């Protein structure tokens, strides 16, 4: 019996991973205590996703465990032992702003929780592949020092710079920059995951994501900008863009494309590997461009304001260079671009909200 343990199993990437691994014939054990509700209120709650996974997947087992509960996590891993062939760790506190409210909570979830999982995997399932969803925020605000050029609807990297064509690669320094407390806690988890691969020889892979998105996202104001933007558009809620004239650029990767990358890595893991992963040049947009696309698809207008106050440590321009991953795993391909991603989010949000969108 092959067991996959997925933390944050009711979140965007976690639930996508659960369904994918279930289709591969694995028994999937989900770990999720809906801490997103504590972080973000009802907008962020993943309870609906937990119910759907339990209803629809025969070989799925849900455990309402906190990854900070060292003893509880140890008991779970001990129960399944070496039958665990894959651990996908997606559970996290994911917001810049929220981290500043409760730094100890943020660090305990993101850093200590990751350490707990790495250690119990080493003790009970040392041959398992361990995949960690890190973030591009480990680079802090260093990307803002790039030579950026303002255009009508977006910022762009100056064409003469080496990152302009393909985006930012893994050689960018994570040092001497402003990370936000969230970014700092994710740096700790990121480096710990690498070290368990390099020092102990575990099959760890660290994926530094751009904007991870898709129809399964429980978007909230402080996290999940595409999903929350569409929700505001559908239900008529005002939306605020923080800083940079709304021209800040994000590369957006569909949860399905990311989980496909996880699967490719699991087939041939490279211990201690680190990959920037996002929509790259294939799938990116500015805030203003995302609004325009969503408005076109729904025939609605979003009520939004642009604040002069940017979020601390936020990126003006981020495009992931995914060529390292594509070199190591040449069979992996993108299936979604920005328009197809937004289309799916619009459809899913409309269905969940019960709103009628004129087409």
Buried (B, 14 or more C-beta within 10 A) or exposed (E): EEBBBBBBBBBBBBBBBBBBBBEEEBBBBBBBBBBBBBBBEEBBBBBEBBEBBEEEBEEBBBBEBBBBBBEBBBEBBEEBEEEBBBBBBBBBBBBBBBBBEBEEBBBBBBBBBBBBBBBBBBEBBBEBBBBBBBBBBBBBBBBBEBEBBEEEBBBBBEEEEEBBEBBBBBEBEBEEBEBBBBBBBBBBBBBBBBBBBEEBEBBBBBBBBBBBBBBBBBBBBBBBBBBBBBBBBBEEEEBEBBBBBBBBBBBBBBBBBBBBBBBBBBEEBBBBBBBBBBBBBBBBBBBBBBBBBBEEBBEBEBEBEBEEEBBBBBBBBBBBBBBBBBEBBEEBEBEBBBEEBBBBBBBBBBEEEEBEBEE
